[in-house]
Amino acid sequence: MRQEFKGKISWINIIQPSKEDINYLKNFHSFHPLVLRELETYSQRNRAEVYNDYIFVVTHFPIWDSGKQISVPWEMDILLSKNFLITISYDPLTEAFQELLEKIYSRNFEEEYLQDTAKLLYFILEHFLIFAMRQVAHIQEKLQKIENGIFQGKHQEVIPMLSFVKRDILNFRRILRYLKEDLSSLGRQGPRLLGEETTPYFQDLIGDGLRVENIIENFKDTIESLEKTNNSYIEHRINNLTRIYTIISFTTWPTLLIISIYQMNTKILPLVGSANDFYKIISLSLIPSFLIYLYLRQRRLI
């Protein structure tokens, strides 16, 4: 699908480019053949390269995939010059792009943004950065659930949640790190091509990228702190159980020893055969354990 918006400058937006779209771009401007080949399909890595009169940028934005339950990279390629801006994406129309189109059709878009490619690029990239900030809201909700679970004693239940959220934060940070490099490259190269007066647009985009990074870094610190807290609770519980089992073993050891002695098949077993021998033997086996219990209780060991 190809959309064209024309004013003082041109904006061409292509979604899932076909061979016809690539041929159109080939006739539209003298793009390098390697660039056109790159636009035919997904790119695995981000890049920002300056050619004679345009900049070619491959960007990836973090987009939440509800099916996979993780943030995945969404690619948008950019061809930027003084007279035109071309954006190419390879997935069906996403929620972020739908919202962008709603903004375009609900305002005086031509007079406001189709006059300057730097301002138009700023409008588009800022939209996706703001959308990325909104995307991390689900991480905030999960962190709150994990925190509530920990302090409600659901330590085992939150372990899978901790793992999934850590994976999501890791993927988001990885995607954002490469996006920041693209924004920095645009901040250096954009004003050289479009004029120094466009510097504030690119610097503001870098600032937006830093704000998103600060949010996700805070989430990273939070999830690590919650994981340490949960591990401390679990470790404390294990230590308590180990202490209890040790005390039980220690206090019952004399009883078990005496009972095991009376299980020996020997001719001489004290008290066996005397009056009330059963009660005497039970008392003999329990008294040492009871004395040990009293001693531990007196020393406040239990």
ChimeraX attribute file (.defattr): number of C-alpha atoms within 10 A of each C-alpha:
attribute: neighborCount
match mode: 1-to-1
recipient: residues
	/A:1	12
	/A:2	13
	/A:3	10
	/A:4	10
	/A:5	15
	/A:6	12
	/A:7	15
	/A:8	14
	/A:9	18
	/A:10	20
	/A:11	22
	/A:12	16
	/A:13	17
	/A:14	20
	/A:15	17
	/A:16	17
	/A:17	18
	/A:18	15
	/A:19	9
	/A:20	9
	/A:21	17
	/A:22	16
	/A:23	11
	/A:24	11
	/A:25	16
	/A:26	14
	/A:27	10
	/A:28	9
	/A:29	9
	/A:30	11
	/A:31	17
	/A:32	12
	/A:33	10
	/A:34	8
	/A:35	14
	/A:36	15
	/A:37	10
	/A:38	13
	/A:39	22
	/A:40	16
	/A:41	14
	/A:42	16
	/A:43	16
	/A:44	10
	/A:45	10
	/A:46	17
	/A:47	17
	/A:48	19
	/A:49	15
	/A:50	17
	/A:51	12
	/A:52	10
	/A:53	13
	/A:54	20
	/A:55	19
	/A:56	19
	/A:57	21
	/A:58	25
	/A:59	26
	/A:60	24
	/A:61	21
	/A:62	25
	/A:63	22
	/A:64	19
	/A:65	11
	/A:66	8
	/A:67	6
	/A:68	8
	/A:69	12
	/A:70	18
	/A:71	23
	/A:72	18
	/A:73	18
	/A:74	17
	/A:75	21
	/A:76	22
	/A:77	23
	/A:78	21
	/A:79	21
	/A:80	23
	/A:81	21
	/A:82	18
	/A:83	17
	/A:84	22
	/A:85	23
	/A:86	20
	/A:87	20
	/A:88	22
	/A:89	24
	/A:90	18
	/A:91	13
	/A:92	10
	/A:93	12
	/A:94	12
	/A:95	11
	/A:96	15
	/A:97	16
	/A:98	11
	/A:99	13
	/A:100	16
	/A:101	11
	/A:102	11
	/A:103	13
	/A:104	14
	/A:105	10
	/A:106	8
	/A:107	10
	/A:108	11
	/A:109	15
	/A:110	16
	/A:111	11
	/A:112	12
	/A:113	20
	/A:114	22
	/A:115	19
	/A:116	22
	/A:117	23
	/A:118	25
	/A:119	16
	/A:120	21
	/A:121	21
	/A:122	19
	/A:123	15
	/A:124	14
	/A:125	19
	/A:126	18
	/A:127	17
	/A:128	18
	/A:129	20
	/A:130	15
	/A:131	19
	/A:132	21
	/A:133	18
	/A:134	12
	/A:135	16
	/A:136	21
	/A:137	11
	/A:138	12
	/A:139	18
	/A:140	17
	/A:141	11
	/A:142	16
	/A:143	19
	/A:144	12
	/A:145	13
	/A:146	25
	/A:147	20
	/A:148	13
	/A:149	17
	/A:150	21
	/A:151	12
	/A:152	9
	/A:153	13
	/A:154	14
	/A:155	19
	/A:156	13
	/A:157	12
	/A:158	19
	/A:159	16
	/A:160	11
	/A:161	15
	/A:162	19
	/A:163	12
	/A:164	14
	/A:165	22
	/A:166	18
	/A:167	15
	/A:168	19
	/A:169	20
	/A:170	17
	/A:171	17
	/A:172	24
	/A:173	19
	/A:174	14
	/A:175	21
	/A:176	24
	/A:177	15
	/A:178	18
	/A:179	22
	/A:180	21
	/A:181	17
	/A:182	21
	/A:183	24
	/A:184	19
	/A:185	18
	/A:186	23
	/A:187	20
	/A:188	14
	/A:189	18
	/A:190	24
	/A:191	17
	/A:192	14
	/A:193	18
	/A:194	19
	/A:195	12
	/A:196	10
	/A:197	10
	/A:198	19
	/A:199	18
	/A:200	15
	/A:201	20
	/A:202	24
	/A:203	17
	/A:204	15
	/A:205	22
	/A:206	21
	/A:207	15
	/A:208	19
	/A:209	24
	/A:210	15
	/A:211	15
	/A:212	19
	/A:213	18
	/A:214	12
	/A:215	13
	/A:216	21
	/A:217	15
	/A:218	11
	/A:219	19
	/A:220	17
	/A:221	11
	/A:222	15
	/A:223	23
	/A:224	14
	/A:225	12
	/A:226	18
	/A:227	21
	/A:228	12
	/A:229	16
	/A:230	24
	/A:231	16
	/A:232	13
	/A:233	16
	/A:234	15
	/A:235	12
	/A:236	12
	/A:237	12
	/A:238	12
	/A:239	12
	/A:240	12
	/A:241	12
	/A:242	12
	/A:243	14
	/A:244	13
	/A:245	11
	/A:246	12
	/A:247	17
	/A:248	13
	/A:249	12
	/A:250	14
	/A:251	19
	/A:252	18
	/A:253	15
	/A:254	19
	/A:255	20
	/A:256	14
	/A:257	12
	/A:258	16
	/A:259	16
	/A:260	10
	/A:261	12
	/A:262	15
	/A:263	10
	/A:264	10
	/A:265	8
	/A:266	8
	/A:267	6
	/A:268	9
	/A:269	12
	/A:270	10
	/A:271	14
	/A:272	13
	/A:273	9
	/A:274	9
	/A:275	9
	/A:276	10
	/A:277	13
	/A:278	13
	/A:279	11
	/A:280	14
	/A:281	16
	/A:282	13
	/A:283	12
	/A:284	15
	/A:285	19
	/A:286	18
	/A:287	13
	/A:288	17
	/A:289	19
	/A:290	15
	/A:291	12
	/A:292	16
	/A:293	19
	/A:294	14
	/A:295	13
	/A:296	14
	/A:297	11
	/A:298	10
	/A:299	9
	/A:300	8
	/A:301	10
	/A:302	12
